[in-house]
């Protein structure tokens, strides 16, 4: 995954134009980086032609992942609209990040974005399959891979958002380079309250002209 450093700006504090530019980049990184590549479909549940599914050679569930609590952070860069991100992350026993999920939305409505950060070494063509409580599967296309993480993202449909808010568990399934399906389950119980509630922190910025 990509680590980024954010500095919280307290009310009334002013910043130089260079520091403002850095904070603005941090505040909007989730929305910007979650845009799918031009060759990828921009939908969390786009239908696929018959026969296009990848048949895995086996399946294994990864259970040695510890998940942190859901949290909501908001960013208000200068006079721009506030952007909020509800997220959860899971780590292996070694401390390496196994999965991170973001739900990002701007103040005043508009399209929500869903974004996942996953380890490298995955087969990107099938994308990421998300299933809430063994219901309908939703496919999230991969956008790109960096040196230490692969990023999948797309528009979060109202139907999937309702499932996330009402569900108990979210199963994430990917295909590795050995053509095995690898799954893990994220807890959804607190998601609705955190997503609809007040943010844990608000990062504000004032521009010193």
C-alpha positions in Angstrom: 0.0 0.0 0.0 1.0 3.6 -0.4 1.8 5.4 2.9 1.0 9.1 3.0 1.7 11.7 5.7 -1.1 14.1 6.6 -0.8 17.0 9.0 -3.9 18.1 10.8 -4.5 21.8 10.6 -6.2 23.3 13.6 -8.9 26.0 13.3 -7.5 29.5 12.7 -4.0 28.2 11.7 -2.6 29.5 8.4 -0.3 27.9 5.9 2.0 28.9 3.1 0.9 28.2 -0.5 3.4 25.3 -0.8 2.1 23.6 2.3 -1.5 24.2 1.2 -0.7 22.4 -2.1 0.6 19.4 -0.2 -2.5 19.1 2.0 -4.8 19.6 -0.9 -3.2 16.6 -2.6 -3.5 14.5 0.5 -7.1 15.5 0.9 -8.2 14.5 -2.6 -5.9 11.5 -3.1 -8.6 8.9 -2.6 -11.0 10.4 -5.2 -8.2 11.0 -7.7 -6.5 7.6 -7.4 -9.7 5.7 -7.4 -10.6 6.6 -11.0 -10.3 3.5 -13.1 -8.0 3.2 -16.0 -9.6 4.1 -19.4 -9.6 0.4 -20.4 -11.4 -0.7 -17.3 -15.2 -0.6 -16.8 -16.3 2.1 -14.3 -18.9 0.0 -12.4 -19.1 -2.1 -9.3 -21.5 -4.5 -10.8 -21.0 -4.4 -14.6 -22.3 -7.5 -16.3 -19.8 -9.8 -18.0 -20.3 -11.7 -21.2 -21.0 -15.4 -20.8 -17.9 -17.5 -20.6 -15.7 -14.6 -19.5 -15.3 -15.7 -15.9 -11.9 -17.0 -14.8 -12.1 -20.5 -13.4 -9.7 -20.8 -10.5 -7.8 -24.0 -9.9 -8.5 -24.0 -6.2 -9.5 -21.8 -3.3 -8.1 -20.8 0.1 -9.2 -18.5 2.8 -6.7 -16.2 4.6 -7.6 -16.1 8.3 -4.4 -14.6 9.8 -5.5 -11.0 9.2 -6.3 -8.6 12.1 -8.7 -5.9 11.2 -8.7 -2.4 12.8 -11.9 -0.5 13.6 -13.8 1.3 10.9 -13.0 5.0 11.0 -14.2 8.2 9.2 -11.9 11.0 8.3 -12.8 14.2 6.5 -10.7 16.7 4.6 -11.6 20.4 3.9 -8.9 22.0 1.7 -9.4 25.8 1.8 -12.7 26.9 0.2 -13.2 23.6 -1.6 -16.0 21.1 -0.6 -15.2 18.7 2.2 -14.3 15.1 1.2 -14.9 12.2 3.7 -13.5 8.8 3.7 -14.8 5.8 5.7 -12.1 3.0 5.9 -10.9 -0.2 7.4 -7.6 -1.9 7.1 -6.3 -5.4 7.9 -2.7 -6.5 8.6 -0.9 -9.8 8.6 0.9 -11.0 11.8 4.1 -9.6 10.3 2.6 -6.1 10.3 2.3 -6.0 6.5 -0.9 -4.5 5.2 -3.2 -7.2 3.7 -6.2 -5.2 2.6 -7.4 -1.6 2.9 -10.9 -0.5 1.9 -12.0 3.1 1.4 -15.5 4.5 0.8 -15.0 8.1 -0.3 -17.6 10.8 -1.0 -17.8 14.6 -1.4 -19.8 17.0 0.6 -23.2 17.7 -0.9 -23.8 14.3 -2.5 -22.5 13.1 -5.8 -21.0 9.8 -6.8 -19.3 7.7 -4.1 -16.2 5.8 -4.8 -15.1 2.4 -3.4 -11.3 1.7 -3.4 -9.3 -1.4 -2.3 -5.5 -1.6 -1.7 -4.2 -5.2 -2.0 -0.8 -6.9 -2.1 1.0 -7.4 -5.4 1.2 -10.8 -7.1 -2.5 -11.0 -8.1 -4.0 -11.8 -11.5 -5.6 -8.5 -12.4 -8.0 -9.5 -15.3 -10.8 -10.8 -13.1 -10.7 -7.8 -10.7 -11.9 -8.1 -7.1 -15.1 -9.9 -6.2 -17.1 -8.5 -3.2 -19.9 -10.4 -1.6 -22.0 -9.3 1.4 -23.3 -12.1 3.5 -23.2 -14.7 0.7 -25.4 -12.5 -1.5 -24.9 -11.2 -5.0 -21.2 -10.8 -6.1 -20.0 -7.3 -7.2 -16.8 -7.0 -9.3 -14.4 -4.1 -8.8 -11.9 -3.6 -11.6 -8.2 -3.2 -10.9 -6.9 0.3 -11.8 -3.2 -0.2 -11.6 -0.3 -1.7 -9.5 2.5 0.1 -7.8 5.7 -1.5 -6.4 4.0 -2.7 -3.2 0.3 -2.5 -3.8 -2.4 -3.1 -6.3 -5.4 -0.7 -6.4 -8.9 -1.6 -7.5 -11.7 1.0 -7.6 -14.9 2.2 -9.1 -18.2 3.9 -8.4 -20.0 2.6 -5.4 -23.5 1.8 -6.5 -26.5 2.6 -4.1 -27.3 -1.1 -4.1 -23.9 -2.2 -2.8 -23.9 0.7 -0.3 -27.1 -0.6 1.2 -25.7 -4.1 1.4 -22.6 -2.8 3.2 -24.7 -0.8 5.7 -27.1 -3.7 6.4 -24.6 -6.6 6.2 -22.5 -8.4 8.8 -19.5 -9.6 6.7 -17.9 -8.6 3.4 -16.0 -11.3 1.6 -13.2 -10.1 -0.7 -12.0 -12.6 -3.3 -9.1 -12.2 -5.7 -7.2 -14.6 -8.0 -3.5 -15.0 -7.4 -0.9 -15.7 -10.1 -1.2 -19.5 -9.4 -4.9 -19.2 -10.5 -6.1 -19.8 -7.0 -9.1 -17.9 -5.5 -8.0 -16.2 -2.3 -10.6 -14.9 0.1 -10.8 -12.9 3.3 -13.8 -11.6 5.3 -14.1 -8.0 6.7 -16.5 -7.2 9.6 -19.4 -4.9 8.5 -21.2 -4.5 11.8 -20.0 -1.0 12.7 -19.8 0.3 9.1 -23.2 1.9 8.9 -22.9 3.8 12.2 -19.4 5.0 11.4 -20.3 6.0 7.8 -23.4 7.9 8.8 -21.9 9.4 12.0 -19.6 12.3 12.7 -15.9 12.0 11.5 -13.2 11.0 13.9 -11.1 13.9 12.6 -11.5 16.8 10.3 -8.4 18.1 8.5 -8.8 21.7 7.7 -6.7 24.1 5.7 -6.7 27.9 5.4 -4.9 29.6 2.5 -2.7 32.5 3.4 -2.8 34.9 0.4 
